[in-house]
Amino acid sequence: MQVIVCGAGQVGLNIARHLATENNEVTVVDRSEALVRKISDALDVRGIVGHASHPDVLERAGARDCEMIIAVTQVDEVNMVACQVAHSLFRVPIKIARVRAQSYLQRDWAGMFSADHMPIDFRISPEIEVARAVRRRMHVPGAFDVISLGQGQVQVIGTRLGNNCPILDTPLRQLSALFPDLATVIVSIIRDGKTIVPKPDDQLLVGDEIYFVADVDHVSRAMAAFGHEEPEAHRVIIVGGGNIGLFLAQEIEEQDEDVTVKLIEIDENRAKVVATSLAHTMVVHGDVLESEILDELNLAHTDMMITVTNDDEVNVLAALMAKRLGCERTVALVNTIHYQPLVTSLGVDVAVSPRAITVSTILQHLRRGRIRAVHSLRDGVGEIIEAKAMDTSSIVGKPLSLMKLDKGIMIGAIIRDETVHMPRGDTVIEAGDRVILYALPSVVRKVDKLFSVSLEFF
């Protein structure tokens, strides 16, 4: 597949990396010669220096033969016009644009993106996606990552193990005997900065970060098995009244009736705008780092503080101060890549990366044929993939114990006839099954081969 990626920033870089590893022909367009050179040196992609929405630049990038354009520059209007030009002049079939300004995304103006006007197939709003990702974490206490798959039937949870985890130092092969009715599979262990695809004899240690796949109805029991029985948050403070904070507060008001929210915003005019946009949320104008405001927020009786300002330092400091003053859990928005590994070690419970969430959201729209969904896990530790098994796929018809899967691939769940099955040695994947699996970045391209249709089928 030939793909043009407009924008060579972190989001564009990660999208290009994913596409290039799957043997796609990728061209990256950016106005910065330095960024284009950097991405061309790092990846097997072609770089074009120029304005992403200009027809001559897109033509040089190969738009006439392109199957998909992904516009993720820093400017909404450039992204939208690039997609319009790709459609009107070059008939590019699939067009994806990052659109951040909420005015463009209001329901009143939804017709603007119709096929007759500005035909963008998928519009990605980082602010909305981040708010939704934070809210998912609210409902799974103890999780630093929550991914829904299989039309909501399966969740992939990332969690950290503490001293209270009851199954520490226990071989994973014994978990099915200890919890025979628990539909969950551990697919990845992150220990001392290294990623482990677990084997039956591996054990869990204090400080491990794990990803597990579970039937959505078993998530609470699974979290308890890993030492997390914290109650859901009912008293929440949001720091920052920008697009993320406002949308998150609106989502909570609409969908979580038992949650009370306070929102603090440092800019007086913005605080007034936010207050008029919310029905039940208490909006406080002030600086969250000032002691008087912290006293007013009553953090000792707060279940969760969520810091989503546009300043990483404020987000991290406010979260740390909240923990010190008695707040149960904290979530901090962290844009700077180098900060993310440090934040949780300092005491913040969850660090949320807008870039990682945006990349994962875009990857979901890149599914083709057998691959239904792809989610990139944080820090590049691997990918969660949902794929459909075909009649003559090599993964069909054999017990998993006899399958010679790459060591970097781990099957987490199988959905058949709307029922979730956890994989065992005697499990046989059938045609039509939806398979949830984990793959290290180095073996992602091998996943497609597992689900490909053999030539004999034709």
TACOR-V941549 format. One line per field, one symbol per residue. ss: DSSP state (h for helix, s for strand, l for the rest). psi: psi as a letter, one per 40 degrees, with the letter a starting at -180 (. if undefined). Layout:
# TACOR-V941549
ss: ???
psi: ???
This chain:
# TACOR-V941549
ss: lssssslllhhhhhhhhhhhhlllssssssllhhhhhhhhhhlllsssslllllhhhhhhllhhhllssssllllhhhhhhhhhhhhhlllllssssslllhhhhlhhhhhhhllllllllssslhhhhhhhhhhhhhllllsssssssllllsssssssllllllllllshhhhhhhlllllssssssssllsssllllllslllllssssssshhhhhhhhhhlllllllllssssslllhhhhhhhhhhhhhllllssssssllhhhhhhhhhhllllsssslllllhhhhhhhlhhhllssssllllhhhhhhhhhhhhhllllssssslllhhhhhhhhhhlllssslhhhhhhhhhhhllllllsssssslhhhllssssssllllllllllshhhllllllssssssssllsssllllllslllllsssssslhhhhhhhhhhhlllhhhl
psi: hhhhhhhfadddddddddddeffihhhhhidhddddddddddigihhhhihdehddddddefddeieihhhfiehddddddddddddddefhdhhhhhhdhdddeiddededeidecgghdhhhhdddddddddddddeghehehhhhiffediihhhihhadehefifhhddeddddgdehgihheihhhfeihhhiideiiiiheihihihihdeedddddddeehfiiihehhhhhhfaddddddddddddegdehhhhhhhdhddddddddeeidehhhhhiheehddddddefddfhdhhhhfiehdddddddddddddeehdiihhhhdhdddddddddeehdhhhhdddddddddddeehhbdhdihhhiiefeaihhhihhidfieeheiiddehgiieehhhdihhhfehhhhhidehhhiheihhhiihideedddddddeihiddd.
